[in-house]
Amino acid sequence: MNDLILETRGLTKEFKGFVAVKDVDLKVRRGAIHALIGPNGAGKTTVFNLLTRFLPVTAGRILFRGEDITGERPAQISRRGIVRSFQISSTFPHMTVLENVRVALQRKLANSFHFWRSERSLDALDGKARELLAAVELTEHAELQAVELPYGRKRALELATTLALEPELMLLDEPTQGMAHEDVGRVVELIKKVAADRTVLMVEHNLSVVEDLCDTITVLARGAVLAEGTYEQVSGNPAVLEAYVGIADE
């Protein structure tokens, strides 16, 4: 079991009598791209909120690298190397692309919370920030304000700011949501690139993206694990097909 980076055992979340996540056993292998899929309301984002402690766990355990992190705070989870992106774009719109990445990198500095210091004190981060922008193909947009970027490029910027935190495990929540077809392809290639030396757990509705990217897929329905395996295994599972009736395979 040493190849597991993340594991949940009986993970459960109840809201005043409504069970949103029920007894989820999840095993994410180190270096894998692992997807959580399922119909709307299946509990996928709730699982992410539990893993990052945005929500308290009702029952069960969360283990990261074999250590129980169930009771830790979100900041502790992040410091361990578990970093999350969200469904809604979360850049600083009126800062430049470069400045957005520098803010993420600032955490590494001993003076990261010394807000009275000159902006020039952050110039030392420019080299690394530009490396990250190059990794997500945003070099030529470095001086643009984030608000000026097309939506797909904003998602690429979010990948850069996530990478700036040096994650060991990246949690990507709907990374291609709302994108035009050409942007989806670009972001898929970027995820492949940034996943080369880290682990990715992602929630994704676009099943063609899941097929292209993911090594292992866990299907949730009504808060519980319905199936798990490769895309070929889960896409041919009658229970999965039933759960997806009326949902388009894009």
URVEN-V483946 format. One record per backbone hydrogen bond with DSSP energy under -0.5 kcal/mol. NH is the residue of the N-H (numbers start at 1). CO is the residue of the C=O. If there is no record, write none. Layout:
BEGIN
NH/CO
NH/CO
END
This chain:
BEGIN
4/1
5/28
6/28
7/63
8/26
9/61
11/24
12/59
13/21
15/18
16/14
18/15
19/17
20/13
20/18
21/13
22/223
23/21
24/11
25/23
26/8
26/24
28/6
29/27
30/3
32/29
34/32
34/200
35/216
36/202
37/35
37/218
42/39
47/43
48/44
49/45
50/46
51/47
52/48
53/50
54/49
55/49
58/12
59/12
61/9
63/7
64/67
65/5
67/64
69/62
69/67
70/62
72/69
77/73
78/74
79/75
80/76
81/78
82/77
83/81
83/169
85/171
93/91
95/92
97/144
98/142
100/96
101/97
102/98
103/99
104/100
105/101
106/102
107/104
108/105
109/106
112/109
114/111
115/113
117/114
121/118
122/119
123/120
125/122
126/123
129/125
130/126
131/127
132/128
133/129
134/130
135/131
136/132
137/134
138/133
141/138
142/139
144/141
146/95
147/93
148/145
149/146
154/150
155/151
156/152
157/153
158/154
159/155
160/156
161/157
162/158
163/159
164/160
165/161
165/162
166/163
167/162
168/81
169/81
170/199
171/83
171/169
172/170
172/201
173/171
174/172
174/203
177/174
179/176
184/180
185/181
186/182
187/183
188/184
189/185
190/186
191/187
192/188
193/189
194/190
195/191
196/193
197/194
198/195
199/168
200/32
201/170
202/34
203/172
204/36
207/205
209/206
210/206
211/207
212/208
213/209
214/210
215/33
216/33
217/229
218/35
219/217
219/227
220/37
220/218
221/224
223/42
224/221
226/219
227/219
229/217
234/230
235/231
236/232
237/234
238/236
241/237
242/238
243/239
244/240
245/242
247/244
248/246
250/248
END
